[in-house]
Amino acid sequence: MARIISIANQKGGVGKTTTAVNLGASLAASDQKTLIIDCDPQGNTTSALGFPKDPARRTLYQALILEESIERITLDAQVEGLELIPSDKNLVGAAVELVNMENREYRLKAAIAGIRDKYEYVLIDCPPALDLLTLNALAASDSVLVPIQCEYLALEGVSELLDTLMRLRRTINPTLAIEGILLTMYDDRTTLSKQVAADLRSFFGGQVFETVIPRNVRLAEAPSHGMPVMFYDIHSKGAESYVQLAKEVITNAQKRVGQGSERADQGTRAESAAAAIAGADGGRTITGPNSSTTGGDGTSGGDGGSSSSGAS
């Protein structure tokens, strides 16, 4: 049965779409059949995988609102072992239409319940807002992967996000775990990136992925060619990082199966860490305003840094 992972952060431009596309492709390349669900009305994940806008295409909207079979909507993502449930602007309307529907937070969970056995992983790219689409994604998920850019306000932002996740665990999805915190837009030439990374690792320890995603031109260019970075330039730092992240996700899953409750206390540790950050004035222990923030390539590898990045 598939492990369902939402890629979420209410802050935009942190690398959610970039991570969904490239982690999904890297998992598929590792012989892990993977489904990516584009839950963002902007549809950037859909376009980044090579699907231009098409008003006639069935999307997640039909599954959530019109209750069409999810199999009729699923597309072959042109990567062996990778499939896509696309999105389009109609999802903006879905967020409004869901308000008066019964079990509105669980529509996505019900829609994909019958296909979990077909995949090893299901990745959900969430919109940069805590709306009903994001709530549906988190209600359907086993865990949440949180991309965080290595910039000044990162620690304050993650404390707010984890506070939201704690509330969701108490109400909508009691089993929701933290898959991991992913450092994005990392530039090892700047003191700021190093300090943000060190502070996050200090607060969250093993919940921060060892893999970091660098600022990388190839990573930003790949979506404009409609392909994951590993097929655009396999030797780029961005491609190598996402391949490494996929290995880390798979290894963590194997440990989870082999050791049972090894990571079962993730939510509790996240709550403690969030409380520690809040007690430290939002975690502002870094000297960001005096540090250089110029990207290594002059281009952001996260979503929102460039119109060619295809990200939300």
Secondary structure, DSSP 8 states (H G I E B T S, - for coil): --EEEEE--SSSSSSHHHHHHHHHHHHHHTT--EEEEE--TT-HHHHHTT----TTS--HHHHHHS---HHHH-EEEEETTEEEE---THHHHHHHHGGGSTTGGGHHHHHHGGGGGG-SEEEEE--SS-SHHHHHHHHH-SEEEEEEESSTTHHHHHHHHHHHHHHHHHHT-TT-EEEEEEEEEE-TTSHHHHHHHHHHHHHHGGGEEEEEEE--HHHHHGGGGTS-HHHH-TTSHHHHHHHHHHHHHHHHHHHHHHHSSTTTTHHHHHHHHHHHHHHTTTT--S-GGGS----SSSS--STTS-GGG---
